[in-house]
Amino acid sequence: MFLFLNLQLSDDPKKQGDSKALISTEAVAKGVLGIPGVSFMPSKSMSSYVRVAFSLATKEEADEGLRRLKEAILEARADR
């Protein structure tokens, strides 16, 4: 199963942000893999979306992955 998540990378809901940097650095450092939304954009434009897969994960593993992703997002927001 794939989920597309719109990451709230800014305190300002009008700013979308770019998921590519967060996913390829902070999330990976926490053991979370995802595909940045830019990979699915024909124009390769910036995207705040990320695709994550949970098809082989247990409920506990999925919960832990989302907890780690949330942690990475909150840390990135604090650094801005």
C-alpha positions in Angstrom: 0.0 0.0 0.0 1.3 3.5 -0.9 0.3 6.7 0.8 0.9 10.2 -0.5 1.4 12.5 2.4 1.4 16.3 2.2 4.2 17.4 4.6 3.6 20.6 6.5 7.2 21.8 6.3 6.4 25.3 7.4 4.4 26.9 10.2 2.8 29.0 7.5 0.1 26.8 5.8 0.4 28.9 2.6 4.0 27.8 2.1 4.2 24.3 0.7 7.9 23.6 1.1 9.9 21.0 -0.7 9.9 17.4 0.6 13.1 16.4 -1.4 15.7 17.8 1.0 13.8 16.5 4.1 13.3 13.0 2.7 16.9 12.6 1.4 18.6 13.9 4.5 16.7 14.1 7.8 14.3 11.3 7.2 17.0 8.9 5.9 19.1 9.7 8.9 16.2 8.5 11.1 15.8 5.3 9.0 12.7 6.5 7.1 12.6 6.1 3.3 10.1 7.8 1.0 9.9 9.1 -2.5 9.7 12.9 -2.7 6.8 14.2 -4.7 9.0 15.9 -7.3 9.6 12.4 -8.6 5.9 12.3 -9.7 5.7 15.8 -11.1 5.9 15.9 -15.0 7.4 19.4 -14.7 9.8 18.3 -11.9 8.5 21.2 -9.9 8.8 21.5 -6.1 6.4 19.4 -4.1 5.6 19.1 -0.4 4.2 15.6 -1.0 6.0 12.3 -0.3 5.1 8.7 -1.1 5.6 6.2 1.6 4.9 2.4 1.4 3.6 0.3 4.2 2.7 -2.9 2.4 5.2 -5.1 4.2 5.3 -3.3 7.5 3.5 -4.3 10.6 1.2 -1.9 12.3 3.9 -1.2 14.9 6.6 -0.6 12.2 4.3 1.7 10.3 3.6 3.7 13.6 7.3 3.9 14.3 8.1 5.1 10.8 5.4 7.8 11.0 6.7 8.8 14.4 10.2 9.2 13.0 9.0 11.1 10.0 7.1 13.5 12.3 10.3 14.0 14.3 12.2 14.8 11.2 9.6 17.3 10.1 9.5 19.1 13.5 13.3 19.3 13.6 13.4 20.7 10.1 10.7 23.3 10.9 12.6 24.3 14.1 15.8 24.9 12.0 14.0 27.4 9.7 
